[in-house]
């Protein structure tokens, strides 16, 4: 039974069909990007939670879009590599055996 049956004849056909589509997408089981199990639940709009590995991550409001997550992971990896390069540049001029007086 579609979820828009609760509205009866009110609001028209097109809005009720849109509501049905959204609720079907929202209730579908989705895979966790970390543990690859079908145990992802929607906590709030855009916030998703995996009950198997206890991780929280962001996604779409009604559906978890793995493309969005892949972009976030790529950005995080890029920033991590950038920080590592900056640390290496700072440590290049520093000699570990050198004595430092304070």
Residue pairs with C-beta under 8 A, 6 or more apart in sequence:
2 16
2 20
2 23
3 19
3 20
3 23
4 16
4 17
4 19
4 20
4 23
7 16
7 19
22 62
25 62
25 63
26 42
26 62
26 63
28 63
29 38
29 39
29 40
30 38
30 40
30 48
30 63
30 64
31 37
31 38
31 40
31 66
32 38
32 39
32 40
32 50
32 52
32 53
32 55
33 57
33 66
33 69
33 73
34 50
34 53
34 55
35 50
35 52
35 53
37 50
37 52
37 53
39 50
39 51
39 52
40 48
40 49
40 50
40 51
40 64
41 48
41 49
41 50
41 51
42 48
42 49
42 62
42 64
43 49
43 56
45 61
45 62
46 58
46 59
46 60
46 61
47 56
47 58
47 59
48 56
48 57
48 58
48 59
48 64
49 55
49 56
50 56
50 57
57 69
57 72
58 68
58 69
58 72
59 65
59 68
59 69
60 68
